[in-house]
Amino acid sequence: MNPFAERPESVEKLFENWQTLYPRSYDKNAVDPYTKTRIILMNGTEFESNWFSHNFERHTTNTDLRRELALTRYLEKQQQLKLSLLKPIDESALEHTIGYEQLAVDLTAELAKRVGDAYLKKALDFALLEDFDHLYRYANRLEADKGVLAEKLVGRYTEIMPGRPTIAHHRHPADNVRRSLSNKVSDKMSVLAGMIITAAEQQTMNYYMNIATLAENEQARRLYEEIALVEEEHVTHYEGLMDAGSTWLESLLLHEYVECYLYWSCYMTETDEYIRSLWERNFVIEVAHLHKAKELLGKYENKDVSEVIPDAEFPEPLSLHENIDYVRKILQDTVQFTSHHEDYADVNELPSDSRFFKYQQALNSDGSDVPSHRVIAEHIRSAKKDYRYEVAPAPVKELRSNTEDNVSVGRVPGAAESRGFGYSV
């Protein structure tokens, strides 16, 4: 599939009315988990395109170009709102949050398996373990508050157990900055993956930042507050990988290309016929946006699409599915690693005066007051054990106890052993 070979509709004819703008929500008790995660993914992708366009407008004085941006940007917002409203009224914030974290785990794992750039793969594998742990923390809060077992919400496709403990995710901001990759050197899937994961993590950050004040109790508010700040780290972590040398119009073209690719992927992998029809329609809309971006690139920068996207054929569709074995391997190999400068380091080998240890001491002290760990401690006190869904004992032996929450792995030297990134037997 080459979206530039498609015949686009006129952008001016894509506005919807109130009847078509408001969709039919899915049934939370019957919907496939990956239908929900696809909706969350595309919600975030639409927000990223919309917000990129807003920033573009703030960095150009060309009023004609601004008008073009405003037109497409408004249509992107219509699309995003329609996707947001697919979430049913009776789905609680915590239930919806489980979908966010399942998306983070399985999307990150799938991208890590497909990218060609080793530095990007390492970045994906590193953050994977943190989103995996967030799923475990929220699942325990969900059972405590609602009596709902998260394993049912994830369809038992994704395990629920400790990853790299959330207390270890808090790093000095300088250690979250990554090296910029070049779109002209990186393989196409790596270019797409960097943009896709940035948008997804940004959506998660925004959701947690907004939902924190609306949570039903103080423990949930504190949990959202903590993990929202980790998601801020993740957005910094991923956005730094994107090509900082691209022009605004080159980036606009890539944003629209990514949207086309993802809507096509959703259409190709969706099991719900009503939702599949929405993916098909949104693909048509994005093709129109893409051709408009192509027109603007030629008009204002005198560039051809091939200078930005040399091969416009889509890769294989991006599929969301279970990644249990992959996550277990990364957990076993890298749980004791942290981010250090523009790369990663085993906590066992960090110098004692590193920023990581100083920041940990300043923020977490002995770990007793960290919200994500208080959630588990309180659940153990009331239920006599934590909540998990495992297909086998945790691959890291220090994380196997379901009656005591580990606050040392990933942050204290000697707390665990890790073989390293890219390890193979």
N, C-alpha and C positions, 0 to 999 in steps of 0.2 A: 504493500500500500504506500503510495506516494501522494500526500495530501495536496501537493502543488499541481498534480494532474487532475484533481477534481474540479468540476465547474462550480464556482461559488455563487451563492445567493447574494443579492444586494444587501449590504449592511443596513441600509435605511429601512428595509422591509422586515427586520427581525424583531421589532418591538412586540411584546405580548400584552394582552389586556388582563383585567383582574380575574376573569374566569379561568384563563389558561395559566396564569402565574401561580395560583394556589394549587399545589399538587395533592394527591391522595397519599396520606402517610402509610408507612409500612406497619404491619402487625408485629409488635415486638416479640410476641410469643411464637411466631411462625417463620419470621424472616431468617434467611441464611446469614450467619455471622459475617461472611465476606461481602454480602450485599451491603450491610451496614458499614463495613470498613471502606468499601469503595465510595460510598456516599461521603464519608468523612474526608477521604483523600481528595475527592473532587471539590468539596467545599473549600478545603485549604488551598487547592490549586487555583480556584477562581479568586480567592482572596488575594493570593500572591500576585496574580496578574493585575487585579484591580489596584492594589496598593503600589505596585511597580509603576503603573500608569500615572497615579497621583504624584509620585516622586519625579517621574519624567517631566510632567507638566511644570513642576516647581523648578526645573533646571533648563527650561527653554523659554526664549522670549518670542518665538514664532507663533503668532496667534492662529494662523491657519492650521499649523500642526497641532496646536492645543485643541482646536475644535475637533480634529480627527480623533485625537486621544480621548476626548470627552465622550464622543459617540460610542466608541468601542467599550470604554470603561463602564458606562452606564449599563450596557448590555451584559457585561461580565457580572455586574452586581445583581442584575435580574436573575441570571443563572445561579449565582451563589445563594440568593435568598430562597429560590425555589428548591434547591437541594437541601438547605437547612430545614425547611418545613416538611421534609420527608420524615423527620424524627417525630414520632407520635407524642401526644400530650401526656400519655400515661407512662412514658419511659422516664424514670428519674435521672437526675444528673449523674449519680454514681453508676447507674446501669449504662448510661451513654458513655461515661468515662472508660468503662471496660472496653468498649469498642475502639476508643482512641488508642488505648495501650495495646490492644491486639493488633491494630493497624501498625503501630510503631514497631512491634516485634517482627511481624511477618513481612511487612514491607522492607524493613531494614535488612532482614536476612536474605530476602529474595534479591534485592539490589546488590548486596555484598557478593552473592554467588554469581552475578552476571557482569559486574564491571571488570574492565581490563586494567585499570590503573591501580597499582598495588597500594599507593598512599591513600587513595580514596577507600579502598577495601578495608584497610586498617582502621580508618576513621569510622566506617560503618560498623565493623565488628566491635569496636570499642564502645560506642554509644548503645549498641544493641543490648548489652548486659544491663545497662542502666534503665532503659525502658522496660526490660523484662522484670526488673525488680519493682518498678513502679506498678506494674500490673498486679503483682503479689500484694503490695501495700493497699492499693485500692480495693482489691478483692476481699481483703480482711475487713476493711471499713464497711464494704457493702454487706457482708454477712452480719456484722455487728449491728448495723443500722436498719437493714431491710430484711434480714433473714434470707437473702437471695444468694445462691451458690453461683459464683462467676463461671464455673466450668460449663454450666448450661448455656451461658451467654456466648462463650467462645466456641461452643460446639465440640468441646474437648479436642479441638485442633491444636490448641496452644497450651502448654503446661503453665501451671501457676505455682511458683515456688521462688525462694530468694534467688536473686541474681547477684551482681556486685551490690552490696548493701547501699541504700540511698545515702546514708551518712557519709560514705566515701565519695559521693558525686560532687561534693562542694569543693571547688577549686578556686584559686586566685584567678580572676578574669584574664590575666595575661597568659595563662596556660591553656586557655580555650581557643586561642587564635591559631588558625592553620595557614599553611602556604597556599597561595592561589595557584590553581591549575590552568593550563592553557587549552582553550577549545580547539586550537589548531593542531595541538599535539595529542591530546587525549582521544581515545576511541569514542565513538558516538554514544554508546551506552553509558559511559562514564560521565559525559557531558549532561545527558538527560538525567542520570541518577542524582548528580549533585543538585540540580534544580528541583527535582521531585522531592527529595528528602528534606531540603531546606523548607519548601512550602509546607510539607506535612508537619514538620516539627514546629514551624511558626504557628500553624493553625492550633496545634496542641497547646503551645504557650499562651496564645490569645484566649483559648477556651478556659484554661485554668485561671488565668488572671481575672477573667470576667466572672466565672462561676464561683470563685472563692467567697465573695461577699454574700452569695445567695445560698451557700451550703446550710444544711439544716441544724448543725450543731458545731460547737467550737472545735472539736477534734477534727471534723471534716474540713472546716475552714483552715485550720493550721496545716493540714496535710496538703490541701490545694496550694496554700501559700508556699510551702517548701518546694513542692515539685514544680510549680510554676517557675521558680527561680532556677531550678535545674534545667528546665526547658529553655530558659533564656541562655544558659550555657550551651545547650545543644544547637540553638539557632546560630550563635556566634561560631561554634565549632564547624557547622556545615556551610554557612554562607561564605566563610573565608576560603573555602575550596573552589568557589566559582571563579570564572575568569574575570579578573578585575580590569582587564584591558579592553573588554568589549565596549563598543559605543552604545549609546542609548537605543538607537534603532536596531542595531544587531541584537541587543538583548530583548527588545520588543519582539523581533521575529522569533527568537528562540523560545520566549514565553508562549507564544501562540502555537509554535510547533509542539512543545511539550503538552499543551492542553489537547491538541489534536491527537497526539499519540496516546494519551491517557484515556480520552473518551473512546477512542477506537478499541483500546485494550479492555475497557470496561464492557463495551458492547460485545466484544468477542468472548468474554468469560462470564457474563452475567447469567444467572439462572432464573431470575424473576422477570417475567415478560413485560410487566408494566414499567419496571425500572429500566429494563433493557431498551424500551422505546424512548425513554428520556435520554439515555446515553446516545442513542442514534441521532436524536434531534439536536442534542448539544454538540455532537461531532459536526453536523452540518453547519451550525452556528459558528463553531470555531474555525472551520475551513474558510468561512467568509472573513473572519478576523485575521486569519493567517495571510490571505491574499491581500487584504488591506495593508498589513504590515510589510508585505513584499513590495507593494506599490510605494509606500512611504520610504522604504529603504532605497529604492531606485531614484525616487524624486529628490530626496534631500541629501543622500550620500553617494548617489551615482554608483551603487553597488548591486550586483546580482546575487540572488539567493545562494548560488554555488560557492560564493566567497565566504559565506557564514556556515552553510550546511552543504558540504560537498556531495554527500550522498543522502538524498531526502527520503529514500525508502525506509519505512519504519522497521525497527528490530522486531523480533517476536513479541507478541502481546505480553504485557506485564501481568502476571497472574498472582493472585493472593491465595495462599494455601498453607498447609501445616509445614513447619520447619523444626520439628522437635529435635531431631538428631543433630542438625546444624547448630542450634542454640546450645545444646548440651556440650558440643565440642568446644565452641568458643568460650563457654563458661569455664570448662575445665582448664583450658589453655591460658586464659588471660584475666581471670577474676582479680588477680593481685596487681594489675597494672593501673596506672593513672596517667593523665595527660601531663606532659612536661615539655615546656617551651613549645616548639611546633611539632613535637612527636610524642612518644609514649615511653614510660619507664616502669619497671618493676618496683613497687614500693619497697621491696626488700633491698634494693640497690640505690635508692635515693639518698643524697647527702642529708644529714640531719638538719641542716640549715636551709633546706629547700623551701620555696614559697608554699608548696603543698602542705607541709607539716605546720608552718606558721599560720596559714589560713585555717586549717582544721582546728588548731588550738584556739584561735580567736573566735570561731563560729560555734564549734561543737563541744569544746571542753571535754568532759568525760562521756558525752553521748547520751546522758540520761534525759535530756530535755528536747531531743530532736523529734519533731512531730511524727515522721514516718516510722520511727522505732517505738514511740509511745503507742501508736496504733496497734502494733503487734504485741507489745507487752500487756496492754489492756485486754486484748482479745485472749491472750493466753490465761490471764487471771480469771476471766469470766467463763471461757469455754474449756479451760485446762490444756488447750493446745491451739496452735495457729491453724489457719485455713490454707490448704494446699490442694492442688490437683496434679499428681505426678504419675507418670507411667512406670517409673523406677526410682530408686533412691537418688537424691541429688548427686551430680557428678563430683561436686566438691564436698568432701566429708565434713568440713567445718560448718557447712550450711545444712546439715541433715537433721539437726534437732528441731522438733516441732514444739518443744516446751521452753526454749530459750532463744531469743533473737540475738544473732551475732552482730556486734557493732565494731568489730576489729578487721575483718577481711576487707581488703582493698584500701586500707588506710594505716594499718599498724604493721611495721616490719616483722616478719616471722609468723604472721597470722594465717598464712596459707602459702602454697607453692604454685607457681604458674610456669608453664613451659615456654610461652611466648606466642606472638602472632605468626601465622603461617607454619606452625609446627605440624609435622606429619610423621607418622610412625615409619 
